[in-house]
């Protein structure tokens, strides 16, 4: 299994929007909620996401780690 990189919340939103069909629907403070009409995920807009947070977001979004790393 590939290792997860250190990535910012902004970059994660760009990757999920461009490659996996997610779109932002609202923002409250430093968190943005994305949807793909099947699931809702909330992404913190931090400079560096913890690996556990990134892993949980990918799991909730239904994105496999290998597919995510391929788009980096």
C-alpha positions as CSV (number, residue, x, y, z in Angstrom):
1,X,0.0,0.0,0.0
2,X,1.5,3.4,-0.9
3,X,2.3,5.9,1.8
4,X,0.1,9.0,2.2
5,X,1.9,12.3,1.5
6,X,1.7,15.4,3.5
7,X,-0.9,17.5,1.7
8,X,-2.8,20.7,2.5
9,X,-6.6,20.9,2.7
10,X,-6.7,23.1,-0.4
11,X,-4.7,20.6,-2.4
12,X,-7.0,17.8,-1.3
13,X,-10.1,19.7,-2.4
14,X,-8.5,20.4,-5.8
15,X,-7.7,16.7,-6.3
16,X,-11.1,15.4,-5.1
17,X,-13.0,18.0,-7.2
18,X,-11.0,17.5,-10.4
19,X,-10.5,13.7,-10.4
20,X,-13.3,12.2,-8.2
21,X,-16.4,14.3,-9.0
22,X,-16.7,16.1,-5.7
23,X,-17.9,19.7,-5.5
24,X,-18.0,22.2,-2.6
25,X,-21.4,23.0,-1.2
26,X,-20.7,25.1,1.9
27,X,-18.0,26.5,4.1
28,X,-18.2,27.3,7.8
29,X,-15.1,28.8,9.2
30,X,-12.0,26.8,8.2
31,X,-13.9,23.7,7.0
32,X,-15.4,23.0,3.6
33,X,-18.1,20.4,2.9
34,X,-17.9,18.6,-0.4
35,X,-20.4,16.2,-2.0
36,X,-20.6,13.9,-5.0
37,X,-24.4,13.5,-4.5
38,X,-23.8,10.2,-2.6
39,X,-21.7,11.2,0.4
40,X,-20.8,14.4,2.2
41,X,-17.2,14.9,3.5
42,X,-15.8,17.8,5.5
43,X,-12.3,18.9,4.9
44,X,-10.3,21.2,7.2
45,X,-8.4,24.0,5.4
46,X,-5.1,23.4,7.2
47,X,-1.7,23.8,5.7
48,X,-0.9,20.2,6.6
49,X,-3.4,17.4,7.2
50,X,-2.5,14.7,9.6
51,X,-2.1,11.3,8.0
52,X,-4.9,9.9,10.1
53,X,-7.2,12.7,9.1
54,X,-6.4,12.3,5.4
55,X,-6.9,8.5,5.7
56,X,-10.3,9.0,7.3
57,X,-11.4,11.6,4.7
58,X,-10.4,9.2,1.8
59,X,-12.2,6.3,3.5
60,X,-15.4,8.4,4.0
61,X,-15.2,9.6,0.4
62,X,-14.8,6.0,-0.9
63,X,-11.4,6.8,-2.6
64,X,-8.8,4.1,-2.5
65,X,-5.3,5.1,-1.3
66,X,-3.6,3.9,-4.5
67,X,-6.0,5.8,-6.7
68,X,-5.5,9.0,-4.7
69,X,-1.7,8.7,-4.8
70,X,-1.8,8.2,-8.6
71,X,-3.3,11.7,-9.0
72,X,-0.6,13.5,-7.1
